[in-house]
């Protein structure tokens, strides 16, 4: 069993910031494997001291320094995590001082501003976008499409649903999606229901081999999952997109984050909160 280095992502709130930044750094080390753990809500000195003791024990068991990525606001809580037996990378201590110097003012050092509900109007807008995307998933609800910021169109299992939800949650985008059925394909004409909203359509496509694999896990040995059918559906969907000059991207080798970011850029969308 390969050795794995212990890595902790520690925060006084959700841990999303420390986890995201820490993981981004760790991806640059291909020969290492990491045993990752996210520890949120370390917001008191007592909690920090207890965690410091635990990390110190891990260091003794591993016989090497654990990696500790922190995004903690309060200086006394950060100080309690200054663990000699670990490599502590403190994102706030690293950057806040430089920003204060450049901006000529002190940071407010308020906990929870990045992923909290400090602005209820913006938070409510994000939840409204999520609800919209859920209600307009897989063509279930086709009215109110005029409210959509973007309508994702593609064959079944090309990544429409997770991308819509990510766009809503991360950017506050009202994203609907429409699955191209066998009845829609075979002709380069867009489905009639979508024609009034052509300017909002963004296509998703996928490599037929990857689609065959995904569909086979869901419905093995079916015509739906057959290689020939997957190849035909993808080819016809792409022909439809080209015929109507609908922008589209392949989701085959892209993460949800990359897909969403590409759509935001190519569709000229801006964050809604």
C-alpha positions, 0 to 999 in steps of 0.5 A: 500500500503506497504511503500517503502524506496527511493533509488537513484543511482547517477553517473557522467556517465551512472549510471551502476556501482552505480546501479549494486553495490547499487542493489546488496546491497539492495537485502540483505534486504528482508523485505524492498521495495525500490523506486529506481531511477537512475540519470546519468550525475551528472558531475558538482557541480551545478547539484549535488547541484540541486540534493541534494536539491531534495533529501532533499525534498524527505527526508522531504516527506518520514520522513526518510533518502533516500539511495543514492549510488554514483559513482562520480569521482570529489571530489567537485561534491561528496562533493556537494552530502554530504547530512545530511538528506540522507544516502550517500554511496560513492563507490569511496571515500570508495575504492579509498584511500585504493587502492592508498595506496596499489598500491603506486600511485594516481588514475587518476580520469578520468571520463568515463573509466568504461563505456565510449569509452576510448579504441575505438578498444575494443569498436568496438570489442564489437559492432562487437560482438553485430552485429554478434549475431544479424545477427546469431539469431534464425538460420537466418544466418548459414554461418560464424559459424566458427567465433562464440565463442559459438553457443547456441542451444535449443528449441524455447523460452529457452532464447537463444536470450537474452543470446547471446546479453548479451554475446556480449554486456557484454563480446564481445563474438560472440554468434550465436544461433540455435533453435531446430525445430520439424524437428530437434527433434525426433532423437539424432543426431545433425542438420547436419549444426551444426556437424562441430562446435560441440566443440562450441555448448552449450545447453540451456534447460528449465522446461516444465512447464515454457516453456508452460507458456512462449509459451502460452503468445505468442501463446495461445491454440496452439500445439506449446504451449501445455504442451505435446509438451513442455515436448516432445521437452525439453526431446528430446533436452536434449537427444540430448545434452547427446548423443553428450556430449554437455554441457547444463544448465537449464535457468528456475530459472536463470537470463540472467546474471547468464546464461551468466556467467555460459556459460563463465565459463563452456565453458572456454571463456574469455572476448574479450575486 
